[in-house]
Amino acid sequence: MKTISAKKKDFTRAWHLVDAQNQILGRLASQVASILRGKHKPTFTPHVDGGDHVVVINAGLVQLTGDKLVSKTYYRHSDYPGGFKSTTAGKLLSERPERLVRWAIEGMLPKTKLGRAMGKKLRVYAGPEHPHTAQQVQPLELIGTARRDR
């Protein structure tokens, strides 16, 4: 019995469409990151970028549980003195929802050159329209990510 190590040329890339409307952000991000990595394929190889392209629409309608809209804070620094900035998830969701979803997904990818290459296959849009109809994007139903009304 041999272990097969897949090469980059052995993979075919599909395009998936994910609707983020009423989806919980963390659950959505973990499943999209898995698709970008290629873990859903039987030929998954950790050191090869074998994942598919993912288009996320309706990023502005994603849900956060608990009080994360006011308590979750994102930090950044410009590398200049006094360049520390912070913003809450609620403000980010209202102003730049694409950035909130992208940061959640990219945070679950490897922090290497390979992870950055995987992140380039992600497209996030705040509304329902996207310019990728020529790629014949197939809708993808995520498992257990929709928010249930209590």
Residue, then its C-alpha position, 0 to 999 in steps of 0.5 A: m500500500k502506498t500513500i499518494s502525495a497529490k501535486k498541484k496539477d492533480f487538482t481541478r478547481a470548482w467555484h462555489l457560491v455561499d449565501a451568508q444571509n442569516q448564517i452565524l459568522g464563525r460556523l460559516a467561516s470554518q466551513v468556507a476555510s475548509i473548502l478553500r483548503g481543499k479538506h473536502k476532497p479525498t485527495f487532500t494534501p496539507h502542503v499543496d493548495g488544492g482548494d476551490h474558489v468560494v464566492v460569499i454573497n450577502a455578507g452584510l446579513v451575517q449574524l453574530t451570537g451573544d453580545k459580540l456586536v458590541s464586545k468583540t473588538y478588532y485591533r490594528h496598528s499602522d507601525y507609526p507612533g500613536g497608530f493604534k486603532s480599534t473598532t467593534a464588530g458591530k461598526l465593522l458589520s455596518e460599514r465594511p461587512e466584507r472585511l468582517v467576513r474575510w477576516a473571520i475566514e482568513g483567520m482560520l487559514p494557515k499563516t504561511k505563503l500557502g494560506r495567503a494563496m488560499g485566501k486569494k481564492l475567496r471573494v466576498y460581497a456585501g450584497p446579493e450580486h457578484p460578477h462571477t457568473a462566467q465561472q459557472v458558480q455552483p450554490l453550496e449549502l453549508i451544514g448547521t450554520a443557519r441561525r435558528d429563531r429561539 
